[in-house]
Amino acid sequence: MPSKQLKQQRDKLRQYQKRINLNLERERALARQLLKDGKKDKAMLLLKKKRYQEQLLDRTENQISNLERMVQDIEFTQIEMKVIEGLKIGNECLHKMHQVMSIEEVERIIGETQDAVEYQRQIDEILAGSLTEEDEDAILEELNAITQEQMELPEVPSEPLPEKIPEASPIKNRPKPELVAAS
């Protein structure tokens, strides 16, 4: 029975409980009235019926508790099933990845990377050790010269600017600049 149907059954039992509680209140009031009227036997019979309904109410409460427990168990089991399905999919994915990349392949790649790092370190040591202090100074001078070249600004004209800006005339026959090959 799916959890939705169990929840509907639980709700029906709760409605049944409410009806019984209303009946119990009415029958207790009726039993008081019968006692006032001197009908003790009828009051006694009514109280027996009330006692039976109270027992029914207790059984109904136990059934509701059982249904709620079942609903919780079913919902938890559904969550567990989703978790297991997720684990299954994850495991399959890991298995496929392991097929693509073996331990030997990973070890080979790591070894090649370590070899390349060691080779680069050796090159760095050779370059660092082969340069004298004069070489270092020359390198710094060249770096400064390049930096200065990049920072040189164009010359500013020394003539004063004209007072009025001449009207711009459309230029129709403008000579095209010649392209010169770089040497």
Disulfide bonds with the S-S distance in Angstrom:
none
